[in-house]
Amino acid sequence: MKDIYTLGIDVGSTASKCVMLKNGTEIVAKSLIGVGAGTSGPQRAIDEVLAAAGKTKEEMDYILATGYGRNSLLEIADKQMSELSCHARGAYFLFPEVHTVIDIGGQDVKVLHIDQGMMTNFQMNDKCAAGTGRFLDVMARVLEVKVSDLAELGAKSTKEVGISSTCTVFAESEVISQLAMATDKCDIINGIHRSVASRVVGLARRVGVQDQVVMTGGVAQNTGIVHALEEELGHTVHTSPLTQYNGALGAALFGWEKCSREQ
Amino acid sequence: MAEIENNAAAAPAAKPAKKTSLGATALRQVVTDVYAAAWEAKKRGEPVGWSSSKFPCEIAETLGLAVVYPENQAAGIAAQHDGERMCQAAEEMGFDADICGYARISLAYAAGVETTNESRRMPQPDFVLCCNNICNCMTKWYENIARMHNIPLIMIDVPYNNSVEVDDTYVAYIRGQFDDAIKQLEEISGRKFDEKKFEQVCANANRTAKAWLKVCDFLQYKPSPMSGFDLFNHMADVVTARGKVAAAEAFELLAKELEENVKSGESTLPFPEKYRIMFEGIPCWPELKALFKPLKANGLNVTAVVYAPAFGFVYNNMDEMMRAYCKAPNSVCIEQGVDWREGICRDNKVDGVLVHYNRSCKPWSGYMAEMQRRFTNDLGIPCAGFDGDQADPRNFNEAQYETRVQGLVEAMEARKAAKEEGKA
């Protein structure tokens, strides 16, 4: 029987990710470009994943696009789906016992409730950047540190510093005030992590938190946020090394399901 | 009436109704006439009132007073994309951007800011009629208008209902205010309150309510002979002309047409009905096109809105009338609110719920998170919420809305597939 290759493309607001799957089970290749919707990112991510797998676009049995910029790929992809369903499917593939998915992306936060792999309910953040990846970008810039260093620095915190979770702009000015008072950066960062967690937990409780809780999206790489979330939720939060690719993985899985149904 | 289809299987596509609806045209005319009557009264030197949407219309109608409705005006202004400018004008006057968009538009208009929507221009008020059953913001909104124009404010205070049943003390309290409002309006109009005419007006209001409910009930058919979004437009009549016989007749005409649509398999929905949803909350009037776009793209018909039970009240005597005015979306407890909505969701066979978290309407949006939880638990259907505003377009984001609608569609699809596979 012929192998089925499916490609999932997740065009987010800050990054473009691709996952190529063989027969719905084996990840053949993946790619990540650090720019998203409206940039050259999606095309570069596609070119990169195809090159890594030594395949052409024509060899793909199904291409499914997801993410904020999914509708910019109408000519390339066979279908567009929301990142909600794709994150649910990706998380279910990685963690078959999952019931709650928390995804913190560049500009949105979503909490999904999953039952037997099916998304039954979801909540997303309102029209506000607080609690999103963008929030962390803004704070890292003010603190003059790399986003990727936030977890390590936050772990060195010795003192509790409260940072507002209501608004990115207010939180930024609070951080600036703390810096002006010579507060240790590590303590401020820890406060930022707890601020993000408290915002996300509010959303999660609206959906209802049920084990297993899985966190996806780029922010899941920040262990400071993951630990703050565990503390606030009172549940273990599982993550995967593939966390950033989770949406694209879900898209590739949906593509595979589509192909298998048609066969 | 033909039998209502209860089969949950995929509905065949209804043929779109091509002819112009005489009922819908008549309903539009009724509202146009309300505005025209107010201008004519002003020209004759008679007093004109501004009224909140659920102030007992029966009093002013009996006294022959011309009354117009700021909520309807604000919705019309917002739908014609003049809401943002009017809201900003109110903000420049000092009103906070966090208060209701309708209130801001109305306060700007009351202060003399003209609207570009000519069909919703109305004479400035000589008195205001305020009933806070529809919202709490109403009281301060109308007090401000009364102060700006130095005119009488006739207030009917309806306490919040903490229980499903309306307490007798509430009935007595509202009745006292009702009788007092009659006295005040007799003075303003210079006319005596005619009990016989009052009975006729009450009969008209009941007839309109029954016809409105009949129209709403056509959404129970599967596929529906109408687009549920039509109801949002027809609400204008329930708000502005409940006590007028013309409104009752127009709704009856529309009901007749819908009955014909059922027989002929036509629908006012301009696309095949794939899924049926409840749209919870006031629409984002400035963004109707954007609101409708993903619904159309995914074959979603709005077959349930809470306005049906909330505005279709029928009463047989004065006590029942007082009780009816106690019940509005923001004056009833969560149990009553859930019961209304779950009732229409079941009767109208919805597959999912789309909730508008309306920045303008805090009381309504505030208890929606809990209601959403109840819908999911009790009805077992997916719900999605989106942020928006009934009148201020600055609070709506089309891309976010589309993602949420798509998420809802995918959840409904997954539920349908699981049902077919016998998993759910």
Chai-1 contact restraints between the chains, C-beta under 6 A:
chainA,res_idxA,chainB,res_idxB,connection_type,confidence,min_distance_angstrom,max_distance_angstrom,comment,restraint_id
A,S82,B,T403,contact,1.0,0.0,6.0,A-B,restraint_1
A,S82,B,Q406,contact,1.0,0.0,6.0,A-B,restraint_2
A,S82,B,G407,contact,1.0,0.0,6.0,A-B,restraint_3
A,S82,B,E410,contact,1.0,0.0,6.0,A-B,restraint_4
A,L84,B,G407,contact,1.0,0.0,6.0,A-B,restraint_5
A,S85,B,E410,contact,1.0,0.0,6.0,A-B,restraint_6
A,M118,B,A414,contact,1.0,0.0,6.0,A-B,restraint_7
A,M118,B,A418,contact,1.0,0.0,6.0,A-B,restraint_8
A,M119,B,A411,contact,1.0,0.0,6.0,A-B,restraint_9
A,N121,B,T376,contact,1.0,0.0,6.0,A-B,restraint_10
A,F122,B,G407,contact,1.0,0.0,6.0,A-B,restraint_11
A,D126,B,D387,contact,1.0,0.0,6.0,A-B,restraint_12
A,K127,B,D387,contact,1.0,0.0,6.0,A-B,restraint_13
A,K127,B,N397,contact,1.0,0.0,6.0,A-B,restraint_14
A,R206,B,A369,contact,1.0,0.0,6.0,A-B,restraint_15
